[in-house]
Amino acid sequence: MKQNNKAYLFLVSIISAMGGLLFGYDWVVIGGAKPFYEAFFEITFSPVMQGWAMSSALIGCLVGALISGVCSDKYGRKKLITIAAALFVVSAFGTGAVDSFSWFIVYRILGGFAIGIASNLSPMYIAEIAPTNMRGRLVSLNQMTIVLGILAAQIANWLLAEPVAIGDTTEMIKTSWNGQMGWRWMFWAENIPAGLFFLFSFLIPESPRWLAIKGKREKSIAVMQKFVGKEQATDEYNKLENSISLTSKSSNEFKAILQPNMRRVLIIGIVLAVFQQWCGINVIFNYAQEIFASAGYGVSDILMNIVVTGVTNVVFTILAIFLVDKLGRKPLLMIGAGGLTIIYLLMGAAYYFEMSGVSLLIIVVLAIACYAMSLAPIMWVVISEIFPNAVRGVAMSIATFMLWAACFVLTYTFPLLNSALGAAGTFWIYGVICLLGFVFVTRYVRETKNKSLEEIENEFVK
């Protein structure tokens, strides 16, 4: 591949992956704003309203993930990416501008809708434009931007929040700058990358595989030429056309994905998506304040520790990008599942024996590092690869929907488990789940490294 082709491919991949950056920022920013908007809306002592504020975006995620596959298969990947970018802009501005809790929830759901679309479309689009030998690295860029978005939100929250004195009452927080304006700027800061994503989304081409599915041969080859060069484009198109003819016998995509030869690959995709959530790492991000507080840290130390975990997330995601096309997908998934099993055993023991301070922080950092270099990026790589061309949009939509459903269950059940079993018992349960995930990956997941999407399709769908 010529250098100019690589540069263009990387640029388009980065633009698409900006959906991941906004996904990460929008998902985490609410954690830093939590103490302040709760005081503003007077829900500090209402667990039900607190839970609704934190989890309402998941409703939008579920809907966005479910409809994005059908809509992207009908109208194209590019249009849906642009719509997601526009929704991020509206949500970021609206969430920070409202004075009503009801409208706060409306804009959070709208932001979740954008997350649901972006989490499905960004990795799928990159997988469809990437050449075989670079696909793992390029799809992993989406996870890289997610963790950069998470880190950006953590830093923004840390920098924007004025120090909170020990003993400050809810009323004092409400009347402070944090309670009146600080939390708003945490959300408004998202408008900068969201606006850029919206503008840049008009510059990317339509997916060549989607164009081929719609019978637009010349346009598909023309786009492929920009990514892989003229010589390889026609050969790639011929392979693609053959795979589409083999997997598009049903006019209804939902019926097609439920055919006996498709069920196995759909189940693998769903289990991996659910496992990525139920491995438990996201509770560390969503409930970082509570986790570090229970380890004996004060408010200022907690905000700093959250940034430390964010930096760890970025560093080890970069490591995953270098390893995914060298070491392979399956070994990294096994390392993640096995590693987290051991780490959660230690974390549970730390809580059981009432360890606190630096020792617990080190264990938390190890867990995030293990997740960041394995399950976090590699799951997206695998589910963007294994589904057949003709039904990829719908299949990705189903897997992503199940991911967000699993995330909702995880987020909702953590306080319940933590209350009933304590932090030790809760993390030991996550350890058992990771052990089961290790067994599943070992037995049922095939390696997809150095194989074209059409070759993977032939292996999984027989």
Summary of the structure (lengths in Angstrom):
residues: 462
radius of gyration: 21.9
end to end distance: 31.5
largest distance: 69.2
contacts: 1736
relative contact order: 0.14
helix: 84%
strand: 0%
